[in-house]
Amino acid sequence: MEFFAPASRILVPGCGLGHDALAFAQAGHKVEGWDLSSTAIERANDLHDHPQLRFREMDFFENEEAEGSFDGIFEHTFLCAIGPENWERAIAKFAKLLRPRGQLFAILFTHLKEQDPPPWQIQSHVALELFGKYFEVETISTPKKSFADRKGEETVWRMKRL
């Protein structure tokens, strides 16, 4: 995947069954997938075996051992699942987990058709305000491909830690 520099150490928070994490490992990155759900982590481990991939049952907000140790974070459906009351704390944690100038790629639901959370929509102006405290937003784009039921609802954000 072209999101991160070759052989980067990548975190996928809220990794679920680990499909995104596996894709990054297959692309040559050292990847950790964290999820609060023991069932998700068990399934991810059952589904994916790769020497560059590690899944951990982890409370994203409680892990301090990993601060400053990732080159990149791939956020896809994490913020929309944890809700607006947790966004500021999560984005600050993203910054703490990344090395200086580390990359954050986020696929955000900025244009949801249905407003019955979850998932929670994060409007672009809100995302800019929240991320802007910790990150330089490099690009915001529309995905070239989307799941049919998500078409037009997501934007891809590429950011660098300040």
TIKOL-943341 format. One record per residue (C-alpha): chain; x, y, z. Coordinates in Angstrom, 1 decimal. Layout:
! TIKOL-943341
<node c="A" X="X" Y="Y" Z="Z"/>
...
//
This chain:
! TIKOL-943341
<node c="A" X="0.0" Y="0.0" Z="0.0"/>
<node c="A" X="1.2" Y="3.4" Z="-0.8"/>
<node c="A" X="-0.1" Y="5.2" Z="2.3"/>
<node c="A" X="3.2" Y="4.9" Z="4.3"/>
<node c="A" X="6.9" Y="4.8" Z="3.7"/>
<node c="A" X="8.3" Y="1.3" Z="3.1"/>
<node c="A" X="8.7" Y="-1.0" Z="6.1"/>
<node c="A" X="6.9" Y="1.4" Z="8.5"/>
<node c="A" X="5.5" Y="0.4" Z="11.9"/>
<node c="A" X="1.7" Y="0.8" Z="11.5"/>
<node c="A" X="-1.1" Y="0.8" Z="14.1"/>
<node c="A" X="-4.7" Y="-0.1" Z="13.1"/>
<node c="A" X="-6.9" Y="0.9" Z="16.1"/>
<node c="A" X="-10.3" Y="-0.8" Z="16.3"/>
<node c="A" X="-9.0" Y="-3.4" Z="13.8"/>
<node c="A" X="-12.0" Y="-5.7" Z="14.1"/>
<node c="A" X="-11.3" Y="-8.9" Z="12.0"/>
<node c="A" X="-8.0" Y="-7.4" Z="10.9"/>
<node c="A" X="-8.4" Y="-7.2" Z="7.1"/>
<node c="A" X="-6.9" Y="-3.7" Z="6.8"/>
<node c="A" X="-4.0" Y="-4.7" Z="9.2"/>
<node c="A" X="-3.3" Y="-7.8" Z="7.0"/>
<node c="A" X="-3.2" Y="-5.7" Z="3.8"/>
<node c="A" X="-0.5" Y="-3.4" Z="5.4"/>
<node c="A" X="1.5" Y="-6.4" Z="6.6"/>
<node c="A" X="1.4" Y="-8.0" Z="3.1"/>
<node c="A" X="2.7" Y="-4.6" Z="1.8"/>
<node c="A" X="5.8" Y="-5.0" Z="3.9"/>
<node c="A" X="4.9" Y="-3.1" Z="7.0"/>
<node c="A" X="5.2" Y="-4.2" Z="10.6"/>
<node c="A" X="1.6" Y="-3.9" Z="11.9"/>
<node c="A" X="-0.3" Y="-4.0" Z="15.1"/>
<node c="A" X="-4.1" Y="-4.3" Z="15.2"/>
<node c="A" X="-5.8" Y="-3.3" Z="18.4"/>
<node c="A" X="-9.3" Y="-4.0" Z="19.4"/>
<node c="A" X="-11.3" Y="-3.9" Z="22.6"/>
<node c="A" X="-13.2" Y="-7.0" Z="21.6"/>
<node c="A" X="-11.6" Y="-10.3" Z="22.6"/>
<node c="A" X="-13.9" Y="-12.0" Z="20.1"/>
<node c="A" X="-12.6" Y="-9.8" Z="17.2"/>
<node c="A" X="-9.0" Y="-10.4" Z="18.2"/>
<node c="A" X="-9.5" Y="-14.1" Z="18.4"/>
<node c="A" X="-11.2" Y="-14.1" Z="15.0"/>
<node c="A" X="-8.4" Y="-11.9" Z="13.5"/>
<node c="A" X="-5.8" Y="-14.3" Z="14.8"/>
<node c="A" X="-7.7" Y="-17.3" Z="13.3"/>
<node c="A" X="-8.1" Y="-15.6" Z="10.0"/>
<node c="A" X="-4.7" Y="-14.0" Z="9.5"/>
<node c="A" X="-1.2" Y="-15.4" Z="10.0"/>
<node c="A" X="1.6" Y="-13.2" Z="8.9"/>
<node c="A" X="5.0" Y="-12.7" Z="10.5"/>
<node c="A" X="4.7" Y="-8.9" Z="10.3"/>
<node c="A" X="1.3" Y="-8.8" Z="12.0"/>
<node c="A" X="0.3" Y="-8.8" Z="15.6"/>
<node c="A" X="-3.2" Y="-8.5" Z="17.0"/>
<node c="A" X="-3.8" Y="-7.3" Z="20.6"/>
<node c="A" X="-6.8" Y="-7.0" Z="22.8"/>
<node c="A" X="-6.3" Y="-3.5" Z="23.9"/>
<node c="A" X="-8.1" Y="-0.5" Z="25.3"/>
<node c="A" X="-6.8" Y="2.1" Z="22.9"/>
<node c="A" X="-7.0" Y="4.8" Z="25.6"/>
<node c="A" X="-5.2" Y="2.9" Z="28.3"/>
<node c="A" X="-2.0" Y="1.8" Z="26.5"/>
<node c="A" X="0.9" Y="4.0" Z="27.4"/>
<node c="A" X="3.7" Y="1.6" Z="26.5"/>
<node c="A" X="3.4" Y="2.3" Z="22.8"/>
<node c="A" X="3.5" Y="6.1" Z="22.9"/>
<node c="A" X="5.9" Y="7.5" Z="20.2"/>
<node c="A" X="6.5" Y="4.1" Z="18.7"/>
<node c="A" X="4.5" Y="4.1" Z="15.4"/>
<node c="A" X="5.4" Y="5.6" Z="12.0"/>
<node c="A" X="1.8" Y="5.5" Z="10.9"/>
<node c="A" X="-1.8" Y="5.0" Z="12.0"/>
<node c="A" X="-4.6" Y="3.8" Z="9.7"/>
<node c="A" X="-8.0" Y="4.9" Z="11.1"/>
<node c="A" X="-11.0" Y="3.4" Z="9.4"/>
<node c="A" X="-14.3" Y="3.2" Z="11.3"/>
<node c="A" X="-12.7" Y="3.8" Z="14.7"/>
<node c="A" X="-13.8" Y="7.3" Z="15.3"/>
<node c="A" X="-17.3" Y="6.7" Z="13.9"/>
<node c="A" X="-17.7" Y="3.8" Z="16.4"/>
<node c="A" X="-16.5" Y="5.6" Z="19.5"/>
<node c="A" X="-18.7" Y="8.7" Z="19.2"/>
<node c="A" X="-18.1" Y="12.4" Z="19.4"/>
<node c="A" X="-17.6" Y="12.5" Z="23.1"/>
<node c="A" X="-14.4" Y="10.5" Z="22.6"/>
<node c="A" X="-13.0" Y="12.2" Z="19.4"/>
<node c="A" X="-10.8" Y="14.8" Z="21.0"/>
<node c="A" X="-9.2" Y="12.3" Z="23.4"/>
<node c="A" X="-8.7" Y="9.8" Z="20.6"/>
<node c="A" X="-7.0" Y="12.3" Z="18.2"/>
<node c="A" X="-4.7" Y="13.4" Z="21.0"/>
<node c="A" X="-3.9" Y="9.7" Z="21.6"/>
<node c="A" X="-3.1" Y="9.3" Z="17.9"/>
<node c="A" X="-0.6" Y="12.1" Z="18.2"/>
<node c="A" X="1.0" Y="10.5" Z="21.3"/>
<node c="A" X="1.3" Y="7.1" Z="19.6"/>
<node c="A" X="3.0" Y="8.5" Z="16.5"/>
<node c="A" X="6.7" Y="9.4" Z="16.2"/>
<node c="A" X="7.4" Y="13.0" Z="15.3"/>
<node c="A" X="6.2" Y="13.7" Z="11.7"/>
<node c="A" X="4.4" Y="10.3" Z="11.8"/>
<node c="A" X="1.6" Y="9.8" Z="9.3"/>
<node c="A" X="-2.1" Y="9.4" Z="10.0"/>
<node c="A" X="-4.5" Y="8.2" Z="7.3"/>
<node c="A" X="-8.1" Y="8.4" Z="8.2"/>
<node c="A" X="-11.2" Y="7.4" Z="6.2"/>
<node c="A" X="-13.9" Y="9.4" Z="7.8"/>
<node c="A" X="-17.7" Y="9.4" Z="7.4"/>
<node c="A" X="-18.1" Y="13.1" Z="6.6"/>
<node c="A" X="-21.3" Y="12.9" Z="4.5"/>
<node c="A" X="-23.6" Y="10.2" Z="6.0"/>
<node c="A" X="-26.9" Y="9.8" Z="4.3"/>
<node c="A" X="-28.6" Y="8.4" Z="7.5"/>
<node c="A" X="-28.2" Y="10.3" Z="10.7"/>
<node c="A" X="-28.9" Y="7.4" Z="13.2"/>
<node c="A" X="-25.6" Y="6.7" Z="14.9"/>
<node c="A" X="-23.6" Y="4.6" Z="15.2"/>
<node c="A" X="-21.8" Y="5.2" Z="12.9"/>
<node c="A" X="-21.3" Y="8.8" Z="13.9"/>
<node c="A" X="-20.6" Y="11.4" Z="11.2"/>
<node c="A" X="-17.8" Y="13.8" Z="11.7"/>
<node c="A" X="-18.3" Y="16.8" Z="9.5"/>
<node c="A" X="-15.2" Y="18.1" Z="7.7"/>
<node c="A" X="-15.1" Y="21.5" Z="9.6"/>
<node c="A" X="-15.3" Y="19.5" Z="12.9"/>
<node c="A" X="-12.5" Y="17.2" Z="11.8"/>
<node c="A" X="-10.3" Y="20.1" Z="10.7"/>
<node c="A" X="-10.7" Y="21.7" Z="14.1"/>
<node c="A" X="-10.0" Y="18.5" Z="16.1"/>
<node c="A" X="-7.1" Y="17.2" Z="14.0"/>
<node c="A" X="-5.6" Y="20.7" Z="13.5"/>
<node c="A" X="-4.4" Y="20.8" Z="17.1"/>
<node c="A" X="-2.0" Y="17.9" Z="16.5"/>
<node c="A" X="-1.7" Y="17.3" Z="12.8"/>
<node c="A" X="-1.0" Y="19.1" Z="9.5"/>
<node c="A" X="-3.7" Y="18.1" Z="7.1"/>
<node c="A" X="-1.9" Y="17.3" Z="3.8"/>
<node c="A" X="-4.8" Y="16.1" Z="1.7"/>
<node c="A" X="-8.5" Y="15.4" Z="1.8"/>
<node c="A" X="-9.9" Y="13.4" Z="-1.1"/>
<node c="A" X="-12.8" Y="11.2" Z="-2.1"/>
<node c="A" X="-12.1" Y="7.5" Z="-2.3"/>
<node c="A" X="-11.7" Y="6.2" Z="-5.8"/>
<node c="A" X="-13.5" Y="3.0" Z="-4.8"/>
<node c="A" X="-16.1" Y="2.6" Z="-2.0"/>
<node c="A" X="-18.5" Y="-0.1" Z="-0.8"/>
<node c="A" X="-21.8" Y="0.6" Z="-2.7"/>
<node c="A" X="-23.6" Y="1.5" Z="0.5"/>
<node c="A" X="-20.9" Y="4.0" Z="1.5"/>
<node c="A" X="-20.4" Y="5.7" Z="-1.9"/>
<node c="A" X="-20.2" Y="9.5" Z="-1.4"/>
<node c="A" X="-20.2" Y="9.2" Z="2.4"/>
<node c="A" X="-16.5" Y="9.0" Z="3.1"/>
<node c="A" X="-13.4" Y="11.2" Z="2.7"/>
<node c="A" X="-9.8" Y="10.1" Z="2.9"/>
<node c="A" X="-7.5" Y="12.3" Z="5.1"/>
<node c="A" X="-3.7" Y="12.2" Z="4.9"/>
<node c="A" X="-2.1" Y="14.0" Z="7.9"/>
<node c="A" X="1.3" Y="14.4" Z="9.4"/>
<node c="A" X="1.9" Y="14.8" Z="13.2"/>
<node c="A" X="3.1" Y="18.3" Z="14.1"/>
//
